[in-house]
Amino acid sequence: MPSNRTRWICLGMVTATMLAGCSTASSPSASVAAVSETTRAPASTLAGAIATADPVMAQHAAGVARATAVIHALGGDVSADEPTTVLVADPESNQDGVFVQIGDADHRWEVGWTTQGVLRWVFTVTQPGDAVGLTQAQAAARVSETLARLGLSLGAPDSLIYGSDWSAEWSRKIDGVPALGDGTSLHLAPDGSFGSYRFVESATAPKPASLLAKTQALSKFPSCRNSAAGAAKTETCTAQLVWVRPVVASPDDPLRLCWELKYHWTKGEGFGGSVEYLDAGTGDLVDSMAES
């Protein structure tokens, strides 16, 4: 989560009286449209009857109540007298929404929704437990249990790997084409306690009326090739269609359909390569990254 909090709108301390009468139902409303072959987002709303005549405070208090319900569902412990702030725009993309922070630097929860009530992220800064680390099967079961607590049913993740924590990923695809950076992720501490949930669904630019053929895309970069078996310099070149946002673009710019050309070589202990993104319609170079 970004560290810049200058955009947070401080509400001070939220009292139990403000939260009286808030709707804290945790079940999602009617399902929303599929955002990928494997991922559906929850459609929870923030509506509630708030005991205040101020509509802004009412919305904020409803958001705090909703965030508290999510935190409690995940086994978190927060109370109404903890420092609470509410943001009305996503601090990453600047998109409108409701984003709630409860707690302080040492014990903090953050929960965010889109303006349509779709859960965008849940994040916590807490101390993990001392339980023995989970096996792969135990981690998979804990992932399913955590999703159920969030009111989600996503099926098995595309990947579940252990690094410094357990990371489950559900990639977003549009008509079978990967949308890089989009999708759903869930992170659990080694003992299985909750770490973070994140859902990203970016806007997309119009699909080109006609697409550049794969052979045409590869012809733009003749150096991207596969070497013959046994060659002194081993080269690997792949090409696939992807939806991608150029590195130089703004975070709220739409994804563009591109040909992704990945080239990698090794020679002895040396290696290198590059990744090129070409506009899928025109073949123009959109982005380029070198590997050293």
N, C-alpha and C positions, 0 to 999 in steps of 0.2 A: 504494500500500500504506500502511496506517496507520503513523504514526510511533511510537505508543505501544508500547513493548516490555516494559512491566513484567510482562506475563503470560508472557514467554518463560521456559522452564525450561532453565537452562544445563546443558549436558552437559560443558563444558570441551572439551578437545581430543580428537577421535576418532582413535585410532591405527589403523594398518594392520592390526594384529593383531585389533582388534575387528571389522574389516570382513571379515576372512578368512572365506570360506565363505558370505558373503551372496549371495542371489540377485540378480543384476543383469540379468536377461533383460529386454529392452526391448519385446518383442512383447506386445500386449494379450491378455487371455484372451477367452472367448466374449463376443460383443457384447452390450451392454446394451440395454434398451428405448429406443426413440426418444424424445427429449425435445422434438423439434420436427420440422417438415417438412424442415428443412435441417441439423439438428445432431444428432450422436451423440457421446457422451462416451466416452473410453477407459475400460476396465475393468481397468487394471493393478492388481496386488495388491502388498502389502508383505511377503508371507510370505518367510521365508528361514531357513536354519539358522545360528544365531549362536553363536559360541564364548563363551557366558557363561551362568551359571545364573540371572541376574537377568532375569525376563521383561520388565520395563520397559525395561531397558537393551537387551535383545534387540530389542524393537520399535523403539526409537529408533535403534539402530544399523542396523536394516533400512531404516528411513526415510531415513537419511543415505546409505546405499549406493544406494538407489533414486533419490534426488535427484541423487547424483553421476552415475549412469548417464544420467539425463535431460540434465544439464548437458553432459556429454561428447558426447551425441548431437547437441546443438545447437552443438557446436564450442567450448563454454566450457572454461576451464582452471582446475580446482580440485584441491587435493591434500588428503590426510588430515590434514595438520598445520595446516590453517587453522582459525580460530575457528569453532565450530559450535554452534548452538543448535537446540532442537526444541520446538515448541509443540503441545499436544494439543487445542487449540480454535482455530477460525478467528478471527483477530483482528478481522475485520469483522463477522461475524454471531454469533460465539461458538458456532458449531456444532462438534461434536466432529469430529476428524480428525487428520491428521498433517501438520505444517507445519515445514519445515526451512529454516534459514538457514545459509549457508556463506559465509565471508569477512568483510570489515570494511566500514566506511562508504564507502571509495573503490572497492572491488571486491567486490560482494556479489551472491549468487544466493539466491533464495527459491523453494521448490517446495512445493505443498500438495495434499493429497488428502482426499477425504471418507473416512468410516469404511469405506465400501464399496470404497475404492481408486480412485475416479473422480478423475482429475486435475482440480483446481480452478483452480490458477494456476501460472505460472512467471514469475518477474520477475527482472531483473538491473539492476545499476548498474554499467555499464562504459562505456568511452570508445568512441564509434563510430569506424569506420574513415574513411580519407580518400578512399575510392573515389568516383568520379563518381556522382551520383544516378541512380536507376533510372527507366526509362520505365514507363508503366502496364503494358505487356505483361511487362516484366522483373519488376516488382513482383508481378504475378499469379503468375508462375512461381515466384518466391521464396516466396510464401505457400504454394503447393502443396508445395514442397520442405520447408519448415519443418514443416508439418503431418505430412508423411510421417516426419520425424525424431522427431516426438512420437507416432507410431503412430496417426495420425488420418487419416480420409478424409471430409471434410465437403462436398466439391463446391465449386462456385464461391460466393464470399461474396455476401451480399445487397448489400453495398457495399464498395468499395475506393477510398479517397480519400486524397489527400496534403495534409497540413497542415504541422505541424512534423515529422511522420513519416508512414509509410504505415500506415493503419488499415483492417483488414479486419473486417467484422462479419457474423455469422450470427445473425439474430433468432430468438427462441423464439416459437412459436405453439402454442396449445392449442385443438384443434378449429377451427383457422383464425383464432382470435382472438389478437392480439398480447399477449404478456406483457411489459409495459414493464420495462426494466432487466435482463431475463433474456436468456440466449443466450451466444454465444461471440464473443470478440474476440481479434485478434492484431495486435500492433504491431511494426513493423520500422523501424529507423533509415533515414535517407535512402539510405544505401549498401546497404540490404538486410540488415544484421546484426540479430540478434534483439534485441527490446526486452521484450515481455511477451506472455503468453497468459493468458486469463481465461475461465472457464466458470461460469455462474450458472444454477441451476435452483431457484427458490424453491418452497416449499410453497404450496398454494392452498386457500382456503376453499371449502366446498361451493358448487356452482353453484345459484343460486336455482331453485326448482321451476318458477316461471313468470317470464318476462322482461317487463319494461316495454317497450312498443313505442317505436320511434324517435320517432314523433310525440308520444307521451306524455312522453318525456324532454325533447324540445325545448319542449313547452308549459310546463315548469317554469321556463324562463328565456326569456320572450318577447323580451327584448332581444337574444338571440342570433339574428340574422337576416341574410339576404343582401339588400343594397340593390339597387335597380333600376339597370340600366346607365345611366351618365351622371349619377348622383346626386352631389351635392356631397360627401357623406360616403360613401366606399366601405366597405362592410361585408361580411365573409365569415364564415359560420357552418358548421361541420362537426360531425357527430356519428358516433361509432363505438364499438363495444363493445371494451373492453380489460380485461386483468387488470392491476391496479395495487396498489401498497402506498402508503397515504396517507403524506404527508411526516411527520406527527406520530407515525406508528406506529413500533414497535421494528423494527430491521433483521431480526429473526427472525420477525416477524409474517407470516402468510400473505398472498398476493395476493388481492384481492377483484375479482369481476367487476363492472365499472362501465360506465356510459355516459360517454364523454369528450366534452364539448361545448367546442369551441374557437371563440372569437369574436375577430376582429381587425378594426380599423377604421383608416382613414387619412383625413385631411382636410387638404389642403395639405401642410405639413411636419409636421403633428402625427399621432400614431398612438397606439394603445392596444389593450387587449383583455383577455381573461381565459380561463382554462381551468377548467372545472367538472367534477367527477367525482361522478356520482350512482350510488347502489347500483342495480344492474341489476334487482333484484327489487322493492325498495320505493320507489325514486325518491328516497330520502333523500340529502341532500348529504353526501358523504364527504370531499371535499377541494376547495379552491379556491385558485387562484393568479392574481394580476393581472399584466398586462404594462403597463409604463409607458415 
